[in-house]
Amino acid sequence: MPLHNSPTMNLLSATTELIHKDFGLETPSSPFSDKDALVAWFADQIRTMIDERPGDLFSVLYIIDVDEEKIRFALSPQSPEEPAPAIARLVVERLFQKAETRLKYSGDAEGDW
């Protein structure tokens, strides 16, 4: 189990905060143990957005710059995953990259970006 102050935990925490900020979702108070746990939780949120607010979902995906071709594939019958977990994984990967870059250059996961 990773330490709570490890770089990976800092990135997971920063990624979770970005999900909260970008998607307006309440995130669990306890930290996720790894990316897969975050994706599993987030897939349920994405599933709800697909069903109830698809326009909002696609707007946020555009704003946070998730690759459109990857989204199309995730929604296609050729995707090996169902749409919600596939999109959740794409978002988490994108926001993880964003958090990694911000932490690298700011040294502060909580600062204004």
Order of alpha helices (4+ residues) and beta strands (2+ residues): alpha-alpha-alpha-alpha-alpha
